[in-house]
Amino acid sequence: MKKVCVNICRLLLAVVLIFSGFVKAVDPMGTQYKINDYLTAMHLGQMLPDIASMAMAVALAALEFSLGVFMLFAIQRRLTSRLVLIIMLVMTPLTLWLALANPIHDCGCFGDAVVLTNWQTFWKNVVLLAAAVIVALWPKQMFRFVSESNQWIVINYTVLFVLAIAGWSLYDLPQLDFRPYKVGTDLRDGWQRTWEGEDLPYADLFLERTDTGEDVTEAVLTDEGYTFLLVSPHLEQANDAHFDQLNEIYEYSEGFHYPFYCLTASGPNGINRWQEMTGAEYPFCQTDEIVLKTIIRSNPGLLLLKDGVIIRKWSHNRLPSVQTSEPLDRLSIGQQDDDSVTRRIARLLLWFVLPLALLVVADRTWAWTRWLRRRPKKAIPQEASNHNNNPQQNN
């Protein structure tokens, strides 16, 4: 019963840590925003630069994911179980404080994939803490999936994989989008129902032109054609390395009379500075900062709407080429991105789960054949041996 209990707790911890680390790794910028929320709640928001909070976000994702995989494979059983116990001893009191003080809306432990209330998070951590205590008391009861000699393969591959996922998501966009502004979202449906309550994700969506003060939200969302939206929560912190491509896209949109707006929460000084640096001539709209951070994980990032539906998203590092005289309806970028969530998940499984599964099969096969070679042979009865050694008697 002890072994069964330990391994049930081990699998529970592994699944939760792997999932928690993975959703953080595919959206490190979202994890950074949540870390900044924690620091602000603790009155430490100005003490840590953005690069440090981003490093913390990536490190946290890598730590959780790696420990989950190590727990699953029973790698370095004593060390892994103790590290998991230490993490739960830290996180459980922290989430109790969150539940009591309620300084932020949710803990963000599962990113935007699964949103829990602060009390739900606390009780979840109580269960995980109890499981971590059981595993830490009897770590040797965890059975292995790979032999000790091959553990280094799992360790190195796991760490490299999670860092690669986080790095690519920072360079491009999150490989899986769990937010309400994902590709395929019809913004008109959500926005037109905002009167029902402030809890809807589109309740704070508004677009107000900074030059005229005109509210263009309805005009943009109900436009039956294409609309480009350049999104930058803060232009002061935006990457300006690709402003030439942005200006080309704006010129292209003007040529075909596609509306183009830059959405930002920056004030006049930030907008003027951006215009001076990039030569931007497109109109700017004032928008809520949190909404902009939710829409796209890139500063700046580009959206393409058609009939109020988000059909494309681009990071500033992966902007589309529009050096053509063809309209959008004749170009691939003018069609909705068909790279479905199912396909992306399948790719991730192919790159991570399949290699480790093959390793487990190969390792267990080798262990089984080695056991067969070492198994002692059955003793031959003495009478049969003498009979075989006496050829005259055999004749």
NORFENUR-V128514 format. One record per backbone hydrogen bond with DSSP energy under -1.0 kcal/mol. NH is the residue of the N-H (numbers start at 1). CO is the residue of the C=O. If there is no record, write none. Layout:
nh->(NH NH)
co->(CO CO)
//
This chain:
nh->(5 6 7 8 9 10 11 12 13 14 15 16 17 18 19 20 21 22 23 24 25 26 31 32 33 34 35 36 37 38 39 40 41 42 43 44 47 53 54 55 56 57 58 59 60 61 62 63 64 65 66 67 68 69 70 71 72 73 75 80 81 82 83 84 85 86 87 88 89 90 91 92 94 95 96 97 98 99 100 101 102 111 113 114 121 122 123 124 125 126 127 128 129 130 131 132 133 134 135 136 137 138 141 142 145 150 151 155 156 157 158 159 160 161 162 163 164 165 166 167 168 169 170 171 172 184 185 187 190 191 192 194 196 197 203 205 208 209 210 213 216 220 221 222 227 228 229 230 231 232 237 239 243 246 247 248 249 250 251 252 253 254 255 256 258 261 262 263 264 265 271 272 273 274 275 276 277 278 279 285 286 287 292 293 294 295 296 298 301 302 303 304 305 306 307 309 310 311 312 314 318 324 330 331 335 337 340 344 345 346 347 348 349 350 351 352 354 356 357 358 359 360 361 362 363 364 365 366 367 368 369 370 371 372 373 374 375 385 386 387 388 389 394 395)
co->(1 2 3 4 5 6 7 8 9 10 11 12 13 14 15 16 17 18 19 20 21 22 27 28 29 30 31 32 33 34 35 36 37 38 40 39 44 49 50 51 52 53 54 55 56 57 58 59 60 61 62 63 64 65 66 67 68 69 70 76 77 78 79 80 81 82 83 84 85 86 87 88 90 91 92 93 94 95 96 97 98 108 110 110 117 118 119 120 121 122 123 124 125 126 127 128 129 130 131 132 133 134 138 139 73 147 148 151 152 153 154 155 156 157 158 159 160 161 162 163 164 165 166 167 168 310 182 308 186 187 188 191 193 194 200 202 286 214 284 209 207 216 217 218 305 259 303 261 301 263 234 299 240 242 243 244 245 246 247 248 249 250 251 252 253 228 283 230 285 233 267 268 269 270 271 272 273 274 275 262 208 264 288 289 290 291 292 296 231 314 229 312 227 309 225 306 185 304 304 302 315 322 327 328 332 311 338 340 341 342 343 344 345 346 347 348 349 352 353 354 355 356 357 358 359 360 361 362 363 364 365 366 367 368 369 370 371 381 382 383 384 385 390 391)
//
